[in-house]
Amino acid sequence: MIQLTNTIPETRSVIQELKSEGKKIGFVPTMGALHEGHLKLIRQAAHENDFVAVSIFVNPTQFNNPEDLANYPRTLETDMQKLEGSGCNLVFYPSVEEMYPEPDLTVFDFGQLDKVMEGRYRPGHFNGVAVVVKKLFEIVAPHKAYFGEKDFQQLAIIKKLVSMLQIDLEIVPCPIVREADGLAMSSRNARLTPEERAEATVIYKALTAVKENYSWFVPGGVRQLVMGEIQESPLFRVEYVDVVDSETLQPFEDWSDAEHAVVCVAAFIGKVRLIDNIILY
Ligand code: PAF
């Protein structure tokens, strides 16, 4: 039976009790509309901890587009059904008033990490993510927290948040979970029309094509190739394709300039914004 909590004190007291018994707490923060990608994080958390808390909270401070916030799927009942048997023990499902009794004006400085890619197109987004994740970490106080690599930049920023604030927990990155045709799983996929859904796989095809032979090109050439392939589909409007250093998230000139590199993409297909990435090396 999964316990559902709505308030911060209730959640804290459950966790404190478990910790006093020496239990290890794993945490998977989500905005709901759960899919196999989330369930995989939860199963891994259950494997590595004694107790798994999942938060479901559509965080208004990370939406820079009010239409996106209004349209974000809210599906608690089906989410709870999906969580049955996943290893989740507790769902923290707070209201906006519970999380933000007053506006949170914290401004974080992530240096260059949030100036590129998503940060350029979604001003304030990562500050909002950091504000809510910091609150959630304080409430749940987990030993380990699990994040998917699909949101590659988010993961880098959360790691930075944890090191900047010296929060005592381990961030566990987990590989992207994909549909059979390669589309990265996302709560937003549910909003694709059948035609868009069929075409959405173009991103993955473009990324896997360059993974094979990226070293034949310079990083800028890889960027152009991926961009060109996606733009061949008239349904897509690409926001960015960037080849960046996996640590700093900055673009670079030559493969020898980056120890690890990743290609990140954001593109609209119809009204739905998709992001994806592939680690080159
Ligand atoms: O990745 C998400 O679902 C959200 O950005 C997160 C980490 C739950 C914060 O609201």
Residues whose N, C-alpha, C, O or C-beta is under 5 A from the ligand:
A	BS01	PAF	P29 T30 M31 F57 N59 V129 V132
